[in-house]
């Protein structure tokens, strides 16, 4: 199966591949963890917790590390939901193609000392609200795919 590609490629932009990993964490009440990101000069947006891999890091380790840095939560990967690519332009103006691993995650514990990203705030959204508000279509796709899989069990 081919990896789905999301986002629109600007014709004059050279997109650099960026390996990344993100997690979908769902509470017992069904709400999904997202991070609300606030950067000066931009309206706030929602992303799944996660981000770029560091050199030598695998997908699962990157998801766990990034989740902690953005939310102050320690999580563990449960299963790979899927892989997807997402064209986007960073707030620094860099065109990127996130080559993503998207994981179902489970909460291990709260760990406030892990939180490093001061411009990221944890929020819990109902699945349909998360799907509607997430900035990247690939993130919405992962949440929807996980919801569909859970209904089929």
Buried (B, 14 or more C-beta within 10 A) or exposed (E): EEEEBBBEEEEEEEBEEBBBBBBBBBEEEEBBBBBBBEEEEEEEBBBBBBBBBEEEBEBBBBBBBBBBBBBBBBBBBBEBBBBBBBBBEEEEEEBBBBBBBBBBBEBEEEBEEBBEBEEBBBBBBEBEBBBEBBBBBBBBBBBBBBBEEEEEE
